[in-house]
Amino acid sequence: MAGWLNYHHLMYFREIASGGSIAAAAQKLKLSPSALSMQLKNLEESLGHPVFERRSKKLFLTDFGRHTLEYAERIHRLGDEFVQTVNNASFSDKALFRIGVMSGLPKSMTVEIVQKLRENFPESPVSIFEGNFHNLKQDLLNHEIDVLFANFAPVDQSDLFYVKNFKKEQISLYGVESYLPLKENFPKSLEGQEIVLPNKHSNMRASVEYWFKKQNLHYKLSSEAQDSSLKKYLAQAGLGLVPLADFSAQQFVKEGKLFKIGQLDGVFEEYFLIMTKRVLKVPAADFLTKNLP
């Protein structure tokens, strides 16, 4: 029966499991292998079960060891969260609030979010980080950002994240004035037209391609880009029609730079707010979960 738990022993065990050997973990922890072996032995004795099997001079996790590692990882994440929270004072409504925005999301949406934050937390500056989803998700797990905005949600490690779908926008095709005649006989008028599309990894790209296939229409790929603003400028230069969320195109339409040619029925862009599940809540993040859209 386990009694008092030495959390240093649990940390040492996690490093051994991560490094695959006592020697590798000892080097990282700047301890001697013999000292680390003793710490591991103490852990197993306190828990009353072996966490490793020793076969051919190699260590393999036992079933109990795998369960122990899950708890060790959770405790490590919780401790790291606490340290980062204290260091950044992110539990205060005056703290720097760090948001990650996936590249390609409409700039207008980011501006709206920042405006909402500044109106409600005037003493809390906002720091914005842009990047790809994988890197920003890792920054979120490392507590280097407080919240992530993306156009898809993580499908793995779902137990680590709080996810809110806060916006779903209709997608339509937009182009310069010379494309206006295509409004007649839409969507058949799109046959053979040049299109500016998101990059292949985009969910919207797949949805648009499926829509064209369902309509039995063919298009010519003019260019592809990840950034939503760049796609608008490419379309504004007359390089093709561009699929955009209607709210994202509003300013260009208002200024007469782009015109709505037709709606792609059944094609939407969804936006997600993603946070790690935390014990200490970040006021600004908590506010967003309750006040978006």
MARNU-797564 format. One record per residue: x, y, z of N, C-alpha, C in turn; residue number from 0. Coordinates in steps of 0.2 Angstrom, whole numbers, plus 5000, padded with zeros to 4 digits. Each point is the difference from the previous one (the first is absolute). Layout:
<mipas>
MIPA, X, Y, Z, X, Y, Z, X, Y, Z, NUM
...
</mipas>
This chain:
<mipas>
MIPA, 5004, 4994, 5000, 4996, 5006, 5000, 5004, 5006, 5000, 0
MIPA, 4999, 5005, 4995, 5004, 5006, 5000, 4998, 5005, 5006, 1
MIPA, 5006, 5003, 5003, 4999, 5004, 5005, 5001, 5007, 4998, 2
MIPA, 5005, 5004, 5003, 5002, 5006, 4998, 5004, 5000, 4993, 3
MIPA, 4998, 5005, 4996, 5003, 5000, 4993, 5005, 5005, 5000, 4
MIPA, 5006, 4998, 4998, 5006, 5005, 4999, 4999, 5002, 4992, 5
MIPA, 4998, 5007, 4999, 4999, 5002, 4993, 5007, 5001, 4996, 6
MIPA, 5005, 5000, 5004, 5007, 5000, 4996, 5001, 4993, 4997, 7
MIPA, 4998, 4995, 5004, 5001, 4993, 4997, 4995, 4999, 4994, 8
MIPA, 4994, 5003, 5000, 4996, 5000, 4994, 5003, 5004, 4994, 9
MIPA, 5003, 5005, 5002, 5003, 5004, 4994, 5006, 4996, 4997, 10
MIPA, 5004, 4997, 5005, 5005, 4996, 4997, 4998, 4994, 4996, 11
MIPA, 4995, 4997, 5002, 4997, 4994, 4996, 4997, 5003, 4993, 12
MIPA, 4997, 5006, 5000, 4998, 5002, 4994, 5006, 5001, 4995, 13
MIPA, 5005, 5003, 5002, 5006, 5001, 4996, 5003, 4994, 4998, 14
MIPA, 5000, 4994, 5004, 5003, 4994, 4998, 4995, 4997, 4994, 15
MIPA, 4994, 5000, 5001, 4995, 4998, 4995, 5001, 5004, 4994, 16
MIPA, 5000, 5006, 5000, 5001, 5004, 4994, 5007, 4999, 4997, 17
MIPA, 5005, 5000, 5004, 5007, 4999, 4996, 5001, 4992, 4998, 18
MIPA, 4996, 4996, 5003, 5001, 4993, 4998, 5006, 4996, 5004, 19
MIPA, 5003, 5004, 5004, 5005, 4996, 5004, 5002, 5005, 5006, 20
MIPA, 5003, 4996, 5005, 5003, 5004, 5006, 5005, 5004, 4998, 21
MIPA, 5005, 4998, 4996, 5006, 5004, 4998, 4998, 5006, 4996, 22
MIPA, 4995, 5000, 4996, 4998, 5006, 4996, 4996, 5005, 5005, 23
MIPA, 4996, 4997, 5004, 4997, 5005, 5005, 5005, 5003, 5005, 24
MIPA, 5005, 4996, 5002, 5005, 5002, 5005, 5004, 5006, 4997, 25
MIPA, 5001, 5000, 4994, 5004, 5005, 4996, 4996, 5006, 5000, 26
MIPA, 4993, 5000, 4998, 4996, 5005, 5000, 4999, 5004, 5007, 27
MIPA, 4999, 4995, 5005, 4999, 5003, 5007, 5006, 5002, 5003, 28
MIPA, 5006, 4998, 4997, 5007, 5002, 5003, 5000, 4996, 5007, 29
MIPA, 4998, 4994, 5000, 5001, 4995, 5005, 5004, 4994, 4998, 30
MIPA, 5003, 4997, 5005, 5004, 4994, 4998, 4995, 4994, 4999, 31
MIPA, 5001, 4995, 4995, 4995, 4995, 4999, 4999, 4996, 5006, 32
MIPA, 5005, 4999, 5005, 4999, 4996, 5006, 4995, 5004, 5005, 33
MIPA, 5001, 5006, 5000, 4995, 5004, 5004, 4993, 5000, 4997, 34
MIPA, 4999, 5000, 4994, 4994, 5000, 4997, 4996, 4993, 5000, 35
MIPA, 5005, 4995, 5000, 4997, 4993, 5001, 4997, 4999, 5007, 36
MIPA, 5004, 5003, 5005, 4997, 5000, 5007, 4994, 5004, 5001, 37
MIPA, 4999, 5006, 4996, 4994, 5003, 5001, 4994, 4996, 4997, 38
MIPA, 5001, 4997, 4994, 4995, 4996, 4997, 4998, 4994, 5004, 39
MIPA, 5005, 4997, 5004, 4999, 4994, 5004, 4995, 5003, 5006, 40
MIPA, 5002, 5006, 5002, 4996, 5003, 5006, 4993, 5001, 4998, 41
MIPA, 4999, 5002, 4993, 4993, 5001, 4998, 4996, 4994, 5000, 42
MIPA, 5003, 4994, 4997, 4997, 4994, 4999, 4998, 4997, 5007, 43
MIPA, 5005, 5001, 5005, 4998, 4998, 5007, 4995, 5003, 5003, 44
MIPA, 4999, 5007, 4999, 4995, 5004, 5003, 4993, 4999, 4997, 45
MIPA, 5000, 4998, 4993, 4994, 4998, 4997, 4998, 4993, 5001, 46
MIPA, 5005, 4996, 5001, 4998, 4993, 5001, 5000, 4996, 4994, 47
MIPA, 5002, 5003, 4994, 4999, 4996, 4994, 5006, 5002, 4995, 48
MIPA, 5003, 4996, 4996, 5005, 5002, 4995, 4997, 5004, 4995, 49
MIPA, 5004, 5005, 4998, 4997, 5004, 4994, 5004, 4998, 4994, 50
MIPA, 5006, 4997, 5000, 5003, 4998, 4994, 5002, 4992, 5001, 51
MIPA, 5000, 4997, 4994, 5003, 4993, 4999, 5007, 5001, 4998, 52
MIPA, 5005, 4996, 5002, 5006, 5000, 4997, 5002, 4994, 4996, 53
MIPA, 5000, 5001, 4994, 5001, 4995, 4995, 5006, 5001, 4995, 54
MIPA, 5005, 4996, 5000, 5006, 5001, 4996, 5003, 5007, 5001, 55
MIPA, 5001, 5002, 5006, 5003, 5006, 5003, 4996, 5006, 4997, 56
MIPA, 4994, 4999, 4998, 4995, 5006, 4998, 4994, 5000, 5005, 57
MIPA, 4998, 5006, 5000, 4994, 5001, 5004, 4993, 5001, 4996, 58
MIPA, 4995, 4996, 5003, 4994, 5000, 4996, 4994, 5002, 5006, 59
MIPA, 4996, 5004, 4998, 4995, 5002, 5005, 4995, 4994, 5001, 60
MIPA, 4999, 4999, 5007, 4995, 4995, 5001, 4993, 5003, 4999, 61
MIPA, 4994, 4996, 5001, 4994, 5003, 4999, 4999, 5005, 5006, 62
MIPA, 5002, 4998, 5006, 4999, 5005, 5005, 5005, 5006, 4998, 63
MIPA, 5005, 4999, 4997, 5005, 5006, 4999, 4997, 5005, 4995, 64
MIPA, 4996, 4997, 4995, 4996, 5004, 4995, 4995, 5004, 5003, 65
MIPA, 4996, 4997, 5005, 4995, 5004, 5004, 5004, 5006, 5004, 66
MIPA, 5006, 4998, 5003, 5003, 5005, 5004, 5003, 5005, 4996, 67
MIPA, 5002, 4999, 4993, 5002, 5005, 4996, 4995, 5005, 4998, 68
MIPA, 4994, 4997, 4999, 4994, 5005, 4998, 4999, 5005, 5006, 69
MIPA, 5000, 4998, 5006, 5000, 5004, 5006, 5006, 5005, 5000, 70
MIPA, 5006, 4997, 4999, 5006, 5005, 5000, 4999, 5005, 4995, 71
MIPA, 4998, 4999, 4994, 4999, 5005, 4995, 4995, 5005, 5002, 72
MIPA, 4994, 4998, 5003, 4995, 5005, 5002, 5003, 5004, 5006, 73
MIPA, 5004, 4997, 5004, 5002, 5004, 5006, 5006, 5005, 4997, 74
MIPA, 5004, 4998, 4995, 5005, 5004, 4997, 4996, 5006, 4997, 75
MIPA, 4995, 4999, 4996, 4996, 5005, 4996, 4997, 5005, 5005, 76
MIPA, 4997, 4997, 5005, 4997, 5005, 5005, 5005, 5004, 5004, 77
MIPA, 5006, 4997, 5002, 5005, 5004, 5003, 5003, 5005, 4995, 78
MIPA, 5001, 4999, 4994, 5002, 5004, 4995, 4995, 5006, 4999, 79
MIPA, 4994, 4998, 5000, 4994, 5005, 4999, 5001, 5005, 5006, 80
MIPA, 5000, 4997, 5006, 5000, 5005, 5006, 5006, 5004, 5000, 81
MIPA, 5006, 4998, 4998, 5006, 5004, 5000, 5000, 5006, 4995, 82
MIPA, 4997, 4998, 4994, 4999, 5005, 4994, 4995, 5005, 5002, 83
MIPA, 4995, 4998, 5004, 4994, 5004, 5002, 5003, 5005, 5005, 84
MIPA, 5004, 4998, 5005, 5003, 5004, 5005, 5005, 5005, 4997, 85
MIPA, 5004, 4997, 4995, 5005, 5005, 4997, 4997, 5005, 4996, 86
MIPA, 4995, 4998, 4996, 4996, 5005, 4996, 4995, 5004, 5003, 87
MIPA, 4998, 4998, 5006, 4995, 5003, 5004, 4993, 5000, 4996, 88
MIPA, 4999, 4995, 4996, 4995, 5000, 4995, 4993, 4999, 5003, 89
MIPA, 5000, 4999, 5007, 4994, 4999, 5004, 4997, 5007, 5001, 90
MIPA, 5004, 5005, 4999, 4998, 5007, 5001, 4997, 5003, 4994, 91
MIPA, 4995, 5005, 5001, 4997, 5003, 4994, 5004, 5006, 4998, 92
MIPA, 5006, 5001, 5002, 5005, 5005, 4997, 5006, 4996, 4997, 93
MIPA, 4999, 4994, 4999, 5006, 4996, 4997, 5000, 5001, 4993, 94
MIPA, 5006, 4999, 4997, 5001, 4999, 4993, 4996, 4994, 4997, 95
MIPA, 4995, 5001, 4995, 4996, 4994, 4998, 5003, 4998, 4993, 96
MIPA, 5002, 4994, 5000, 5003, 4998, 4994, 4996, 4995, 4995, 97
MIPA, 4999, 5002, 4994, 4995, 4996, 4996, 5004, 4998, 4994, 98
MIPA, 4999, 4994, 4998, 5003, 4997, 4994, 4994, 5000, 4995, 99
MIPA, 5002, 5002, 4994, 4996, 5000, 4994, 5003, 4996, 4994, 100
MIPA, 4996, 4995, 4998, 5003, 4996, 4995, 5000, 5004, 4993, 101
MIPA, 5006, 5000, 4997, 5001, 5003, 4994, 4994, 4999, 4995, 102
MIPA, 4998, 5005, 4996, 4995, 4999, 4996, 4993, 5002, 5002, 103
MIPA, 4999, 5001, 5007, 4994, 5002, 5002, 4999, 5008, 4998, 104
MIPA, 4993, 5002, 4999, 4999, 5007, 4998, 5003, 5004, 5006, 105
MIPA, 5004, 5006, 4997, 5002, 5005, 5005, 4995, 5003, 5003, 106
MIPA, 4994, 5001, 4997, 4994, 5004, 5003, 4998, 4996, 5006, 107
MIPA, 5000, 4994, 5000, 4997, 4996, 5006, 5005, 5001, 5006, 108
MIPA, 5007, 5000, 4998, 5005, 5001, 5006, 4999, 5007, 5003, 109
MIPA, 4999, 5005, 4995, 4998, 5007, 5003, 4994, 5000, 5004, 110
MIPA, 4995, 4997, 4998, 4994, 5000, 5004, 5001, 4997, 5007, 111
MIPA, 5004, 4994, 5000, 5001, 4997, 5007, 5004, 5005, 5004, 112
MIPA, 5006, 5003, 4997, 5004, 5005, 5004, 4996, 5006, 5003, 113
MIPA, 4995, 5002, 4995, 4996, 5006, 5002, 4996, 4998, 5006, 114
MIPA, 4997, 4994, 5000, 4996, 4998, 5006, 5004, 4999, 5006, 115
MIPA, 5006, 4997, 4999, 5004, 5000, 5006, 5002, 5006, 5003, 116
MIPA, 5002, 5005, 4996, 5002, 5007, 5002, 4994, 5003, 5004, 117
MIPA, 4994, 5000, 4997, 4995, 5003, 5003, 4998, 4997, 5007, 118
MIPA, 5001, 4994, 5001, 4998, 4997, 5006, 5006, 4999, 5005, 119
MIPA, 5006, 5000, 4998, 5006, 5000, 5004, 5005, 5005, 4998, 120
MIPA, 4998, 5007, 5001, 5004, 5005, 4997, 5008, 5000, 5003, 121
MIPA, 5001, 4997, 5006, 5007, 5000, 5003, 5004, 4994, 4998, 122
MIPA, 4997, 4996, 4996, 5003, 4994, 4998, 5002, 5000, 4992, 123
MIPA, 5006, 5001, 4999, 5003, 5000, 4993, 4999, 4993, 4997, 124
MIPA, 4999, 5000, 4993, 4999, 4994, 4996, 5006, 4999, 4996, 125
MIPA, 5003, 4994, 5000, 5006, 4998, 4996, 4997, 4995, 4995, 126
MIPA, 5002, 5001, 4994, 4997, 4995, 4995, 5006, 4996, 4996, 127
MIPA, 4999, 4994, 5000, 5005, 4996, 4997, 4996, 4996, 4994, 128
MIPA, 5003, 5000, 4994, 4997, 4997, 4994, 5005, 4994, 4998, 129
MIPA, 4997, 4995, 4998, 5004, 4994, 4998, 4996, 4994, 4997, 130
MIPA, 5003, 4995, 4999, 4996, 4994, 4998, 4997, 4996, 5006, 131
MIPA, 4995, 4996, 4999, 4996, 4997, 5005, 5004, 4996, 5005, 132
MIPA, 5005, 4996, 4997, 5004, 4995, 5004, 5004, 5004, 5005, 133
MIPA, 5004, 5005, 4998, 5004, 5004, 5004, 4996, 5004, 5005, 134
MIPA, 4995, 5003, 4998, 4996, 5004, 5005, 4996, 4995, 5005, 135
MIPA, 4998, 4994, 4998, 4997, 4995, 5005, 5006, 4998, 5005, 136
MIPA, 5006, 5000, 4998, 5005, 4998, 5005, 5002, 5006, 5004, 137
MIPA, 4999, 5006, 4998, 5001, 5006, 5004, 4995, 5000, 5005, 138
MIPA, 4994, 4998, 4998, 4994, 5000, 5005, 5001, 4995, 5006, 139
MIPA, 5003, 4994, 4998, 5001, 4995, 5005, 5006, 5002, 5004, 140
MIPA, 5004, 5004, 4998, 5006, 5002, 5004, 4998, 5006, 5004, 141
MIPA, 4994, 5003, 4999, 4998, 5006, 5004, 5003, 5006, 4997, 142
MIPA, 5003, 5000, 4994, 5003, 5006, 4997, 4995, 5005, 4997, 143
MIPA, 4994, 4997, 4999, 4994, 5004, 4998, 4994, 4998, 5004, 144
MIPA, 4995, 5004, 5001, 4995, 4999, 5004, 4994, 4997, 4996, 145
MIPA, 4999, 5002, 4994, 4994, 4997, 4996, 5003, 5000, 4993, 146
MIPA, 4997, 4995, 4996, 5001, 5000, 4993, 4994, 5000, 4996, 147
MIPA, 5000, 5004, 4994, 4995, 5000, 4996, 5002, 4997, 4993, 148
MIPA, 4995, 4995, 4998, 5002, 4996, 4994, 4994, 4999, 4996, 149
MIPA, 5001, 4997, 4994, 4994, 4998, 4996, 4998, 4993, 5000, 150
MIPA, 5004, 4996, 5004, 4998, 4993, 5002, 5002, 4999, 5007, 151
MIPA, 4998, 4995, 5003, 5001, 4998, 5007, 5005, 4994, 5000, 152
MIPA, 5003, 4999, 5006, 5005, 4994, 5000, 4996, 4994, 5001, 153
MIPA, 5002, 4995, 4996, 4996, 4994, 5001, 5004, 4995, 5005, 154
MIPA, 5006, 5001, 5001, 5004, 4996, 5005, 5000, 5004, 5007, 155
MIPA, 5002, 4996, 5005, 5001, 5003, 5007, 4994, 5005, 5002, 156
MIPA, 4994, 4997, 4998, 4994, 5004, 5001, 4998, 5001, 5008, 157
MIPA, 5003, 4996, 5004, 4999, 5000, 5007, 5004, 5006, 5003, 158
MIPA, 5005, 5003, 4996, 5004, 5006, 5002, 4997, 5006, 4999, 159
MIPA, 4995, 5001, 4995, 4998, 5006, 4997, 4993, 5001, 5002, 160
MIPA, 4998, 5007, 5001, 4993, 5002, 4999, 5000, 5003, 4993, 161
MIPA, 4994, 4998, 4997, 4999, 5003, 4993, 4993, 5003, 4999, 162
MIPA, 5000, 5006, 4997, 4994, 5003, 4999, 4999, 5002, 4993, 163
MIPA, 4995, 4997, 4996, 4999, 5003, 4994, 4996, 5006, 5000, 164
MIPA, 5003, 5006, 4999, 4997, 5006, 5001, 4997, 5004, 4994, 165
MIPA, 5002, 4997, 4994, 4997, 5004, 4994, 5000, 4995, 4994, 166
MIPA, 4995, 5000, 4996, 4999, 4996, 4994, 4997, 5005, 4995, 167
MIPA, 5004, 5001, 4995, 4999, 5005, 4995, 4999, 4997, 4993, 168
MIPA, 4995, 5002, 4996, 4998, 4998, 4993, 5006, 5002, 4996, 169
MIPA, 5002, 4996, 4995, 5005, 5001, 4995, 4997, 5002, 4994, 170
MIPA, 5002, 5006, 4997, 4998, 5002, 4993, 5006, 5001, 4996, 171
MIPA, 4999, 5001, 4993, 5005, 5001, 4995, 5000, 5008, 4999, 172
MIPA, 5006, 5003, 5000, 5000, 5007, 4999, 5005, 5001, 4994, 173
MIPA, 4999, 5006, 4997, 5005, 5002, 4995, 4999, 5007, 4998, 174
MIPA, 5005, 5002, 4995, 4999, 5007, 4998, 4994, 5001, 4996, 175
MIPA, 4999, 5007, 4998, 4994, 5001, 4996, 4999, 4997, 4994, 176
MIPA, 5006, 4998, 4996, 4999, 4996, 4994, 4997, 4993, 5001, 177
MIPA, 5000, 4998, 5006, 4997, 4993, 5001, 4992, 5001, 5001, 178
MIPA, 4997, 5006, 5001, 4993, 5001, 5001, 4995, 4996, 4996, 179
MIPA, 5002, 5000, 4993, 4995, 4996, 4996, 4999, 4993, 5002, 180
MIPA, 5005, 4997, 5004, 4999, 4993, 5002, 4995, 4999, 5004, 181
MIPA, 4997, 5005, 5003, 4994, 5000, 5005, 4994, 4996, 4996, 182
MIPA, 5000, 5002, 4994, 4994, 4997, 4996, 5002, 4992, 4998, 183
MIPA, 4995, 4996, 5001, 5001, 4993, 4999, 5005, 4997, 5005, 184
MIPA, 5001, 5003, 5006, 5004, 4997, 5005, 4997, 4994, 5003, 185
MIPA, 5003, 4994, 5001, 5008, 5000, 5000, 5003, 4997, 4993, 186
MIPA, 4995, 4998, 4995, 5003, 4998, 4994, 5005, 5004, 4996, 187
MIPA, 4999, 5007, 5002, 5004, 5005, 4997, 5008, 4999, 5002, 188
MIPA, 5001, 4996, 5005, 5006, 4999, 5003, 5005, 4996, 4996, 189
MIPA, 4997, 4996, 4995, 5004, 4995, 4997, 5006, 5003, 4996, 190
MIPA, 5006, 4997, 5002, 5006, 5002, 4997, 5003, 5007, 5003, 191
MIPA, 4997, 5003, 5005, 5002, 5006, 5003, 5007, 4999, 5004, 192
MIPA, 5004, 5005, 5001, 5006, 5000, 5004, 4998, 5001, 5007, 193
MIPA, 5003, 4996, 5005, 4998, 5001, 5007, 5006, 5001, 5004, 194
MIPA, 5000, 5004, 5005, 5005, 5001, 5005, 4998, 4996, 5006, 195
MIPA, 5004, 4995, 5002, 4998, 4995, 5005, 5005, 5000, 5006, 196
MIPA, 4997, 4998, 5006, 5005, 4999, 5006, 5005, 4994, 4998, 197
MIPA, 5005, 5000, 5004, 5005, 4994, 4999, 4996, 4993, 5002, 198
MIPA, 5003, 4995, 4997, 4997, 4993, 5001, 4998, 4998, 5007, 199
MIPA, 5004, 5002, 5005, 4999, 4998, 5007, 4993, 5003, 5002, 200
MIPA, 4997, 5005, 4997, 4994, 5004, 5003, 4994, 4995, 4999, 201
MIPA, 4996, 5000, 5005, 4994, 4997, 5000, 4995, 5003, 4995, 202
MIPA, 5001, 5007, 4999, 4995, 5003, 4995, 5002, 4998, 4993, 203
MIPA, 5007, 4999, 4999, 5002, 4998, 4993, 4996, 4993, 4998, 204
MIPA, 5000, 4996, 5005, 4997, 4993, 4999, 4992, 5001, 4999, 205
MIPA, 4997, 5005, 5003, 4993, 5001, 5000, 4998, 5003, 4993, 206
MIPA, 5004, 5005, 4998, 4999, 5003, 4994, 5001, 4995, 4994, 207
MIPA, 5005, 4996, 5000, 5002, 4995, 4995, 4994, 4995, 4999, 208
MIPA, 4997, 4998, 5006, 4995, 4996, 5000, 4993, 5003, 4997, 209
MIPA, 4999, 5006, 5002, 4995, 5004, 4997, 5000, 5000, 4992, 210
MIPA, 5006, 5002, 4998, 5000, 5000, 4992, 4999, 4993, 4997, 211
MIPA, 5003, 4995, 5004, 4999, 4993, 4997, 4992, 4998, 5000, 212
MIPA, 4997, 5002, 5006, 4993, 4999, 5000, 4995, 5003, 4995, 213
MIPA, 5003, 5006, 4998, 4996, 5004, 4995, 5002, 4998, 4993, 214
MIPA, 5005, 4995, 5000, 5002, 4998, 4993, 5004, 5006, 4996, 215
MIPA, 5003, 5004, 5004, 5004, 5006, 4997, 5007, 4999, 5000, 216
MIPA, 5004, 5003, 4995, 5007, 5000, 5000, 5003, 5007, 5001, 217
MIPA, 5005, 5001, 5003, 5003, 5006, 5001, 5008, 5000, 4999, 218
MIPA, 5003, 5006, 4998, 5007, 5000, 5000, 5003, 5003, 5006, 219
MIPA, 5005, 4997, 5003, 5003, 5003, 5006, 5005, 5005, 4997, 220
MIPA, 4998, 5006, 5003, 5004, 5006, 4998, 5006, 5001, 5005, 221
MIPA, 4999, 4999, 5006, 5005, 5001, 5005, 4997, 4997, 5007, 222
MIPA, 5004, 4999, 5004, 4998, 4998, 5007, 5004, 5003, 5005, 223
MIPA, 4997, 5002, 5006, 5004, 5003, 5005, 4996, 4998, 5007, 224
MIPA, 5004, 5001, 5005, 4997, 4998, 5007, 4997, 5006, 5003, 225
MIPA, 5003, 5006, 4999, 4998, 5006, 5003, 4994, 5003, 4997, 226
MIPA, 4995, 5001, 5004, 4993, 5003, 4997, 5001, 5006, 4997, 227
MIPA, 5004, 5005, 5003, 5001, 5007, 4997, 5003, 4999, 4993, 228
MIPA, 5005, 4996, 5000, 5004, 4999, 4993, 4995, 4997, 4995, 229
MIPA, 4996, 4996, 5002, 4995, 4997, 4995, 4995, 5006, 4997, 230
MIPA, 4998, 5004, 5005, 4996, 5006, 4998, 5004, 5004, 4995, 231
MIPA, 5006, 5002, 5001, 5004, 5004, 4996, 5001, 4997, 4993, 232
MIPA, 5001, 4993, 5000, 5001, 4997, 4994, 4993, 5000, 4996, 233
MIPA, 4995, 4999, 5003, 4993, 5001, 4996, 4999, 5007, 4998, 234
MIPA, 5002, 5005, 5004, 4999, 5007, 4999, 5005, 5002, 4994, 235
MIPA, 5005, 4996, 4999, 5004, 5002, 4994, 4998, 4996, 4994, 236
MIPA, 4994, 4997, 5000, 4997, 4997, 4994, 5002, 4993, 4999, 237
MIPA, 5004, 4997, 5004, 5003, 4993, 4999, 4995, 4995, 5001, 238
MIPA, 4994, 5001, 5001, 4995, 4994, 5001, 4995, 5002, 5005, 239
MIPA, 4995, 4995, 5000, 4995, 5001, 5006, 5003, 4997, 5006, 240
MIPA, 4997, 5002, 5006, 5003, 4998, 5006, 4994, 4998, 5005, 241
MIPA, 5000, 4994, 5003, 4995, 4998, 5005, 5002, 5003, 5006, 242
MIPA, 4995, 5004, 5003, 5002, 5004, 5007, 4993, 4999, 5004, 243
MIPA, 5002, 5000, 5007, 4994, 5001, 5004, 4997, 5007, 4999, 244
MIPA, 4993, 5000, 5000, 4997, 5006, 4998, 5002, 5006, 5005, 245
MIPA, 5001, 4999, 5007, 5002, 5005, 5004, 5007, 5003, 4999, 246
MIPA, 5005, 4995, 4997, 5006, 5001, 4999, 5001, 5005, 4993, 247
MIPA, 4995, 5000, 4996, 5000, 5003, 4994, 4997, 5007, 5000, 248
MIPA, 4997, 5002, 5006, 4996, 5006, 5001, 5003, 5006, 4998, 249
MIPA, 5006, 5001, 5002, 5004, 5006, 4999, 5001, 5001, 4993, 250
MIPA, 5003, 4995, 4997, 5001, 5000, 4993, 4994, 5002, 4995, 251
MIPA, 4995, 4997, 5002, 4993, 5001, 4997, 4998, 5007, 5001, 252
MIPA, 5001, 5003, 5006, 4998, 5006, 5001, 5004, 5006, 4997, 253
MIPA, 5006, 4998, 4999, 5005, 5005, 4996, 4999, 4999, 4992, 254
MIPA, 4996, 4995, 4998, 4999, 4999, 4993, 5006, 4996, 4997, 255
MIPA, 5004, 4997, 5004, 5006, 4996, 4997, 4998, 4993, 4998, 256
MIPA, 4995, 4997, 5003, 4998, 4993, 4999, 4992, 5000, 4999, 257
MIPA, 4998, 4996, 4997, 4992, 4999, 4999, 4998, 4993, 5001, 258
MIPA, 4995, 4999, 5003, 4997, 4993, 5002, 4997, 4997, 4993, 259
MIPA, 5003, 4995, 4998, 4998, 4997, 4994, 4994, 4994, 5001, 260
MIPA, 5001, 4997, 5006, 4995, 4995, 5001, 5002, 4996, 5007, 261
MIPA, 4995, 4997, 5003, 5001, 4996, 5006, 5001, 4993, 4999, 262
MIPA, 5005, 4997, 5003, 5001, 4993, 5000, 4996, 4996, 5005, 263
MIPA, 4994, 4998, 4998, 4996, 4997, 5005, 5003, 4994, 5003, 264
MIPA, 5000, 5000, 5007, 5002, 4994, 5004, 5008, 5001, 5001, 265
MIPA, 5003, 5005, 4998, 5007, 5001, 5002, 5001, 5005, 5005, 266
MIPA, 5003, 4999, 5005, 5001, 5004, 5006, 5007, 5000, 5003, 267
MIPA, 5002, 5005, 5003, 5006, 5001, 5003, 4998, 5000, 5008, 268
MIPA, 5003, 4996, 5004, 4999, 4999, 5007, 5006, 5003, 5004, 269
MIPA, 4999, 5003, 5005, 5006, 5003, 5004, 4999, 4998, 5007, 270
MIPA, 5006, 4998, 5003, 5000, 4997, 5007, 5004, 5004, 5005, 271
MIPA, 4998, 5000, 5006, 5004, 5003, 5005, 5003, 4994, 5004, 272
MIPA, 5006, 4999, 5001, 5003, 4994, 5003, 5004, 5002, 5006, 273
MIPA, 4999, 4997, 5006, 5004, 5001, 5006, 5002, 4994, 5003, 274
MIPA, 5005, 5000, 5004, 5002, 4994, 5004, 4995, 5000, 5006, 275
MIPA, 4998, 4994, 5003, 4996, 5000, 5006, 5004, 5002, 5006, 276
MIPA, 4999, 5005, 5003, 5004, 5003, 5005, 4996, 5000, 5007, 277
MIPA, 5004, 5000, 5005, 4997, 5000, 5007, 4999, 5007, 5002, 278
MIPA, 5005, 5005, 4999, 5000, 5007, 5001, 4997, 5003, 4993, 279
MIPA, 4995, 5003, 5000, 4997, 5003, 4994, 5003, 5007, 4999, 280
MIPA, 5001, 5001, 4993, 5003, 5006, 4998, 4994, 5005, 4998, 281
MIPA, 4999, 5005, 5004, 4994, 5004, 4999, 4998, 5002, 4993, 282
MIPA, 5005, 5002, 4996, 4998, 5002, 4993, 4998, 4994, 4996, 283
MIPA, 5003, 4995, 5001, 4998, 4994, 4996, 4993, 4997, 5002, 284
MIPA, 4999, 5000, 5007, 4994, 4999, 5002, 4994, 5004, 4998, 285
MIPA, 5002, 5007, 4999, 4995, 5004, 4997, 4998, 4999, 4993, 286
MIPA, 5006, 4998, 4996, 4999, 4998, 4993, 4995, 4994, 4999, 287
MIPA, 5001, 4995, 5004, 4996, 4994, 5000, 4993, 5001, 5001, 288
MIPA, 4998, 5006, 5003, 4993, 5001, 5002, 4997, 5006, 4995, 289
MIPA, 5005, 5003, 4997, 4997, 5006, 4996, 5002, 5000, 4992, 290
MIPA, 5002, 4994, 4998, 5001, 5000, 4993, 4994, 4995, 4997, 291
MIPA, 4997, 5002, 4994, 5002, 5006, 4996, 4998, 5006, 5003, 292
</mipas>
